[in-house]
């Protein structure tokens, strides 16, 4: 490069630097009311959208994927546009959600010229752009006392589920290789019961999962059915309006979700995990899961470290490496480990393990996890 070209480049760089400096000074000057243009002052636009990341390390080598398998939009009886659901889910830490508008109940039908696939179609590109896995689904909605509400996931065409007979509607979903969830089994009923129709669907193995938690209701009996009938354990928002994240934060909670232990972070990975029953319901600071998976959770997310010893006692810390809180009872003392926290405790010298009751981990109807914690 000759000397003339070097001079030109240096001059250009100086000009750019001077321009940036002047522009920066103009912005700085705008921060003072004394220097504002009296006609109009333009401030920088605010970019406020951010994601509240959930810390969910792998469990036994499986990816832990946060999912909501029950969501509504204006294309059934919800109040929100499909693309808003994507933004809401992404901001609140979800990795996946299913679009499950009602097949039969669409009060906005006259105002929206659309079919049963429209909500998914409108949301898909936005979901792809932020890395959310979006599942095409639909809710088959019949009277709970006689039949029930059922989410059909992983379908190809929701319009084919618009069938008068309830069983035929479920079979139409099964023809599309749908994964069927029995929704809110205790909603709008005096008792949580298996009606004759649902009993028949269980016998024919048409139902694959069950909501043990829906919106703000927990169904203890549903936990027993999930374990005894080998169903995927599900928690979902069933959101129609907005998920009130402000209230959840105030109570140090997350939106209800299903934590899926998948071999890979993909649609196929989530499907395989659901079929294998590797799921945990996560709601109101509680976990509901099969005992084996609940034990995995405690072993992977809690770590013990010996800090100090004297003649009488050994002193330890117990660290929670996840966004899942733990409420535990041992040695007649209660401890709470919020997300990403550490507690300290001591035991008599030489003790190698302690019997722990995990008061917020439900493994069956009215039964919580009891598991020994090994000490180093």
N, C-alpha and C positions, 0 to 999 in steps of 0.2 A: 504494500500500500504506500503510495507516494505522500509527500508532505501536504500537498494540496487537498487530497481526499481526507486526510486526518483532520485538517482544519475544518472542513465541511461537516464531518461527523461530530466533532467537538461543538461546533456552533449549533447543530441540530439538538444535541443533548442539552446544551445550555438553555436553548429556547424552550424545550419541553419542561425542564426543571423550573424555569421562570414562570411558565404558564400554570403549572401545577401549584406553585407557591402562591401565585396571584389568586387562583381559584380557591385555594385553601383559605387564604386570607379573607376572601369575600364571604365564605361560609362562616368563618370566625366572627367577622364583622356583623353578620346577620344575627348573631346571638345577643347582640346589644341593641336594645330598643332605640337608642339614640342614633344608630346608623341605618335603621330600616328604611327601605323605600316606602314612602307614605301611601302609594297606590296599592301595592301588593307585595307580600313577603312569601316566598315559596320555601317550605322546609323539606328536608329529605323524607321520603316515604318510609313508613315503619314496616319492617319485616318481623312479625311477631310469632309466626308459626314455628313451633319446635316440637320435637318428640320427647315424651317422658319415657326414657328407656327403662325397661325392666331388665334386671340382672338375673339371668336364669342359666347358670352354667350347665354343661352337659351332665347327664345322669347315666352312669354305666355305659358311656359312649354314645348315648342317644342325644340328638338335638332336642331341646325343650322349646316347643313352638306354642306361642300364646294365641288362642283361637276363640272366636265367638261364632257359634253355629246357629244363631237365631237373631236375625235383624230384619226390620221392616222399613219401607220407604213409602212415599206418596202413591206408589203404584199399587198399594193395597190400602191398609188403614193407618200407615205411618204418616208423619208430618214432614219428613225431610227428603230432599232430593238425593238420588243415589250417589252422586259425587261427594256430597257432604258426608255421607257415611264413610267413604274412603278416608277423607281428611280426619274425621273424628277418630276412627279406628287407629290410624297411623299416629296421631298425636298422643293417643292414650296407650301406646306401647304394644298394640296388637301386631302379630305377624300374619294373621290370616282371619278372614271372616266369610261367612256364607250369606248370600243374599236370599232370603226366604220369605218373600211376600206371599200373602194368602192366595190360594187358587180361587176359592169361592167368595171371599169377602173383599170387595173392592169398591168402597163407597165413593171414590173419586173417579170411577170409570167413565162417567159421562163427560168429565172435563179433561180427561187425558186419553188421547187416541193412541193406545199402546196395547201390546200383548203381554203375556206372562213372562217373557224373556227380557223385556225392555230395561228393567232396573239393572239387571246384570250387564246387559250390553252397554248401557250408559256409563257404568262404573269401571268396566274392565280396563280401559286404557289408563285411567287415573291410578288404578291399583298397580298396574305394571310399572308406572313411572316412579312410584315410591317403594317398590319392592314388596308389596302386599300380595299374598296368595289369596285370590278371590275364588270362592266356590259357588257354582251355579246350583241353586236350590229352590224349593218352594214348600209352603206349608199347606198340607191337606187338612182342611178345617171343618170338622163335623162336631155335633153336640157331644160334649165330654161325657155326659151320663151314659149315652148309648154307644158311642164310638170313641172319639178323642181327637186330639190335634197331633199331627205327625209331620216332621220335617223330612223331606226327601233331598238328600245331598248328592252331589256329583252327577246330576242329571244332565241330559243334553237338550231337551225341549220341554219346558214347563207346561206348554199349552196342551200336551198330550195327557196331562193329569186331570184335566177338567172333565171328569167322569161322574155320573150321578151316584153310582153305587160306591160305597166307601172302600170295600175290599178291592173292587176293580180299579179304583184310583191308586191304591197302594201297589197292586200288581202291575199297573201301567208304569209306575215308578221303578219297580223291580226289573221290568223289561229293559229299562235304561241303566241297569246295574246300580241302582240307587242304594245308598246307605240310609236306613230309616231310623229316626229317633222319635220315641214317644215323648211328647212335650208336656211339661207341667202337669204330672199325673194327679196332683191334688188341687189344681186350680178350679174355682167355681163349684167345688163339691164340698159336702159336709165331711166326708172321709176320703182318705186316699186309698182307693180300692182298684182291683183289676176287674173290669167289667167283662162280661162274656165275650164280647167282640175282641177286646185286647187279649184275653186269654187264648182265644183261637189264633190270633196273630203270633203269639208267643209259641204255641205248639207248632205252627207252620214255619217258624223261624223267619218271619218277615220283619220283625223288629230287631234292630241291631244295637241300639243305644237308648239311654233314658236320661232325661233331665232330672237330676237330684236337686238342682237349684235352678230357679227361674226368677229373674228380676229381683225380687226381695223375699222369695219363699223357698224354704228348705223342706224337703220331704224325707224324713228319716226312713220311712218304709221303703222308699225307692232305692235307698242304699242296699237294703237286704235283697231286693229284687235284682239289682244290678249284679251283686256278687253271686247270688244263687243261680241266675239265668245267664251269667257270663255276658253281660251287656257293657258297652262302653259307658263310663261314668261322665256325665256332661253337666256343666254349669254355663248358663247363657243369660244375656241381658233381656232378650225378647224386646229390644228397644223399639219404641214407636216415636217418641219425641226426641229429646237429646239425653245423652248420658251425662248426668250432673256431676262433672268431675270436681267442681269446687267443693261440693259436700263430701265427696269421697276423700279428697285430700284432707279436709278438715278432720275426718275420722281416721286418717292414715290408712285408707283402704284403696284397692284397685277396683275397676269395674269387674263384674263377674266374668269369668272366662274359663275355658278348658285348656289345661296344659297338656300338650300331646308330646309323647316321647317317640320321636321319629328317627328312622335310620338316615333320612336326608331331608333337607329343608325344601320341600317341593309338594305339589299337589298329590303326586303318587305316594310320597313318603307319609303325608298326613293320612291318606286313605289306608295305607297298610297298618299304621299305628292304631287307628280307630278299630279296624277289624281285629287286631290282636289284643285290644283292650288296654293298651298302654296309655291311659289317660288319667288325669287328676282334675277334679273340680276345684276351682280356686275362687273363693267368695268371702267377703266380709272378714278377711283375715283367717279363714279356715281352709283346710285342704280336706277333700273327701276322695279316697282312693282305695284300691285293693291293698291289703296288708303288705304284700311283697314290694309293691311300688312305693308305698309309704315309707318302708324301711330304707329302700334305695335313696329316697329323698333326704332322710335324716343323715344317712352315712355320707352322702356327697356334699351336702350343703352345710353341715356342722363339723367343725374341726376343734379338737382338744389339744391344748399345749400346756405342758408342765412349766411353771414359772419359778417355783421356790419350794423348799422343804425345810422344816425344822424338826425338832425331836418328836413332835406330836402329830403334825399335819403336813399334807402335801397341798400346794396351792396351784390352781389351774385357771386358764382362760378358756372360754368356749365362744367360738366365732361363727357367725352366720354370714356366709359369702354370697347370699342371694337376696332377691326382693321378696321372698316368702318369709313372713314372720313366724316365730315359734313361741308357743306358750307351754312351758314345761314344769313338771312337778317332780322333785326328788328330795330326799332327806327332809321331808315335811316342809319344804320351802317351795314357793312359786317364783319362777323367773320368766321374764319376757325378753325375747330377743327380736327387736324390730329388724327391718331390712338392713343388711350390711352393718351389723353391730356386734359388740363383744361384751360378755359378762365375765365376772370372776367368781370363783367359789373355792372352797377347801373341803377336804375329806380327811379322815384319819389316815395316818401314814401307812402305806402299803396296800391300800385299797386299789384293786385293778379295774373295777367296773362299778357302775352305779345303775340302779333300776330307775328308769325314767318313764313317766307318763306324759305323753304329748297331748295336752288338753285341747288343742285346736286341729288335730289330725283325726278325722273320722274314718273308720275302716269297716263299719257295719252299722246297722240300726242301733242307735244309742250305745255305741262302743267306740272308744278312742284307742289310739296306738299306745301300747306299752312295750318298750324295747330297751335293752341294756346299752349304755354308752360306755365304750371301752376307753380307759385312761392310759396315757402313755407312761 
